[in-house]
Amino acid sequence: MRNFFPAPWFLMQVGIVFIALVTSTPSHAQATNDPPFYGPFNAVFLPDGDGLKKPLEKTDSLLRADSRWSIYAWVKPTETQRMPSLVAGLGAPDEEFPRFLALSSDHLMFYMGKDNVLFANASLAAEKWHFIAATFDGEQLRLYADGASVASGKLDAGSVSPVLEMAPPSLPSPNWRHFGGFIASLTVLRDALSNDEIKQLFQKPDDFSNREFEEGSKPW
């Protein structure tokens, strides 16, 4: 019986097809690295004013459902948050899977749509600076308040539109209220920071007295 060995031309054709498949991999499968991160953003908002929007790259890998990311900021509410408020996040609040840090007087939350919220007990007093953060490693979501891990879990995730919103005027329901106060050093990264990295950020606060804050509300 004769052994069959592929002819050289056949192997060459297979190699060409393999190279074509590799080089034609969709660009969305690659991690975006430009810009290296978004932020830091600093703004001040009236309790019943407008919000601010910052555009993101339309093809950013950060927008995918399975992307790794971190979002963090220093916040200073101007009054006690008796009703929950959206602070900042990706996408629009009325999307199917938005990604928003949110808070009330005794809770820190991560809002990813109706009935898709991670809650944590956290004392976030008015007129004081607090460091809040959320990370996602592709599976697990983690919440941090003032450098400490306060909650973790899994939520339904999906892709999100290319916009970053701060204190959005569009609210999930009438039971929510527009955020009023200061947001400083708001930053979005394309990786999930560790517990130690979050703690280090909290331990090195910025000098807020020398910070310029963008006006996020009309003065009326």
N, C-alpha and C positions, 0 to 999 in steps of 0.2 A: 504494500500500500504506500502510495506517495504521500509525504508530508506536505501540507499546504503552508506556504509562507507568503504573506501579502507582498505584492510587487512594490518597489520603491515609489512608483507614481501614486499608488493607493495610499501609502503612508503620508506622502506629501499632501494629498488632498485632505486627509483627516486632520493633519496639522493646520492647514489653512482654515478649515471649518472651526477648529478649536480656538484659534487666534481670533477669528471673526466673532465668535460667541463672547469671548472675554472682553474684547474691545468694544462690543456693542452693549455691554451691561448698562442699564439705565443710570443716568447721573444721580437720580434720587436715592440710589443705594449707597452712595458715598457720603461720608460725613462732611458737612460744610465747615470751612475754617476761615472764611472771610465774610464779615468781620470776625475777629477772634471771640468777641462776646458783645452783648448789647448793654449799653449803659456806661457809667452810672448816670441815672437821671434823678433830678431833684426838683420838686414842685410843691406848691402849697395850694390848698383847695378850701373853698367855702362849703359849709355843710349842704347847701342846696344849690351849688353852682354847677359848672360844667366840668368835664374831665379833660384829659389829654390823651392823644394818640401818637404813637411812634411807629413808623412803618418798619417791617422786617423784610428780609430778602424772600422773594416769592417761592424760591426753590430750596429754601434752607432746610436741611435735614432735621433741624429742631422742631419743625412742624409735624413730623410724622408721629404716628401713634406709639411706635416702639422706640422713639429716641430717648436718650439719656439727657437729663437736664437738671439745672438748679436755678431757683429764683429767690432772691433775698433783698431785704430793704430794712432801713431804719424808719420807723413810723412814730408820729407824735399826734394822737387824736386831740382835737381842740375841746371836745366834750365827751362825756361818758357815752359809750356806744350801747345804748339799751337795745337797739335793734341791730341785726347784723349788717355789715357794710363790706362791699367789695373794695379791696385796696388797690391791687394791681395784678395784671396777668396777661396771658396770651389769648388772642382771639376776641370775639364779641360775646358778652354774657348770654345772649340768646342763641348761640350756636349749640350744637348737640353735645360737644365735648370741650367747652372752654377750660382754661386753666388759671384759676384766680386764687390768690391769697385773700382771705377775708377774716374779719374779726368782729367781736362784740366785747362787752365789758368783761366777760368771764370766759370767753371761748376764742380760740384760734381755729380757723377752718381752712380747708382747701376745697374750693368749689369747682366741680367738673360737670355741672349740669344738674337738672332737677333730680332729686332723690339720689344724687351721686356726689356725696360730700363726706370728707373726713373731718371729724370733730376732735378737739383737744381742750381740756380744761386749762385755762391760762389767764392769769390776772394781768390785764392790759389797761392800766389806769390812764385817764386823760391827763393831758399836760405833762406827760413824761415820755421820754424816748424809749422805744422798745425795738429789739432786733427780731425780725420774723423771717422765716425761710421755709422752703419746701424743696425736696429733692426727689428725683425719680430715676431708678436704675434700670428701667425697662420692664420691671415687674412690680416693685415695691415703692410705695409713696411714703415719704417721711416728713413730718412737720416739726419745726423747731421754734421755740420762744425763748428769747434772751439767752441763746447759746445752748439750751438744753433740748434734748429730744423729748417731745411731748406726745407724739402719736405716730403710728405707722399702720399701713394697711394697703389693700388693693381696691382700686376704683376702675370702673369701665373707662377705657381710654380710646381716643380717636384722633384723627388729624385735626389741625386747627388752622384758621386763616392767618395770613402774615401781618399781624398788627399786635402791638403791645399797648394796652390801655391802662391808664392810671385814674382811679376814682371815677369809673364810668358812670354817666348819668342814667344809662339803661340798667334797670335793676331786675333781679330774678322774679320778684313778686312784690306786692304792696307791703309785705312784712319786712322788707329790707329798706335801708336808708342809704342815701348818698354819703360817702366818706368825706369828712371835713377834718383838715389838719395838714401836717407836713409828711412828705415822703422824701427820704434822702437815700442816696447811694443805691437806688434800685438797679439791680444787675441781673442779667439772664446769661447763664453759661450752658454750653453743650456737654456737660458732664455732671454726674451726681457727686457732689462733695461729700466727704466723710464726716463723721461726728466731730472729729478733732479739727477739721478745717472749718466747720461751722463755728465751733467754740472759739477758734483763733480770731475769726472775723468779729465775733461779739466782744472779745477782749481788747480789740483795737478800734474803738469807735472814732469816727471822724470829728473834727472840730466844726460843729454845726453853726457856730456863731459867725464863722467866716465863709459860709456857704451861700452861693447865690441860688435862689429858688425861683423857678419859672412859675408864673401866675397861671394856675389851672382853672380859674373861675373868673367870670365877668364881675366887675365891682359894682353890683347892685344888690 
